[in-house]
Amino acid sequence: MRMNKDQVKGAAKYIAGKVQEQAGSLIDSPEHVVRGLTRQVAGKAQKGRGDVKKIIKDFNKDHPK
């Protein structure tokens, strides 16, 4: 199963956000926690967009016109 760019970038952004959130918790920085959570949400959205693109691409491949 191949992932498209949005799926990869979204997953990476989510992981980076999770790391930033945890680091913010460790150093007691609410600002970093919020930035990390924001990055996670953005990553999930981007990965979701990639998932939809893949579903459409696979559907079109399986159901040619």
C-alpha positions as CSV (number, residue, x, y, z in Angstrom):
1,M,0.0,0.0,0.0
2,R,1.5,3.3,-1.1
3,M,0.8,6.5,0.6
4,N,0.4,9.8,-1.2
5,K,2.2,13.1,-0.2
6,D,-0.7,14.4,1.9
7,Q,-0.9,11.1,3.9
8,V,2.9,11.1,4.6
9,K,3.1,14.8,5.4
10,G,0.0,14.7,7.6
11,A,1.3,11.7,9.6
12,A,4.7,13.4,10.0
13,K,3.0,16.6,11.2
14,Y,0.8,14.7,13.6
15,I,3.9,12.9,15.1
16,A,5.8,16.2,15.4
17,G,2.8,17.8,17.1
18,K,2.6,14.9,19.6
19,V,6.3,15.3,20.4
20,Q,5.9,19.1,20.8
21,E,2.9,18.5,23.1
22,Q,4.9,16.1,25.3
23,A,7.9,18.3,25.4
24,G,5.7,21.2,26.4
25,S,4.3,19.1,29.2
26,L,7.7,18.2,30.4
27,I,9.0,21.7,30.5
28,D,5.6,23.1,31.8
29,S,5.0,25.3,28.8
30,P,1.3,25.6,27.9
31,E,2.2,27.5,24.7
32,H,4.2,24.5,23.4
33,V,1.4,22.1,24.5
34,V,-1.2,24.2,22.5
35,R,1.1,24.5,19.5
36,G,1.6,20.7,19.6
37,L,-2.1,20.1,19.7
38,T,-2.7,22.5,16.9
39,R,-0.1,20.7,14.8
40,Q,-1.7,17.4,15.6
41,V,-5.1,18.6,14.4
42,A,-3.5,20.0,11.2
43,G,-1.7,16.7,10.6
44,K,-4.9,14.7,11.0
45,A,-6.7,17.0,8.6
46,Q,-3.9,16.7,6.0
47,K,-3.8,12.9,6.3
48,G,-7.5,12.8,6.0
49,R,-7.3,14.8,2.8
50,G,-4.7,12.4,1.5
51,D,-6.9,9.4,2.5
52,V,-9.8,10.9,0.5
53,K,-7.6,11.5,-2.5
54,K,-6.4,7.8,-2.3
55,I,-10.0,6.5,-2.1
56,I,-11.0,8.5,-5.2
57,K,-7.9,7.4,-7.1
58,D,-8.5,3.8,-6.2
59,F,-12.1,4.0,-7.1
60,N,-11.4,5.5,-10.5
61,K,-8.7,2.9,-11.1
62,D,-11.2,0.1,-10.2
63,H,-14.1,1.7,-12.2
64,P,-12.8,3.1,-15.4
65,K,-15.1,5.2,-17.5
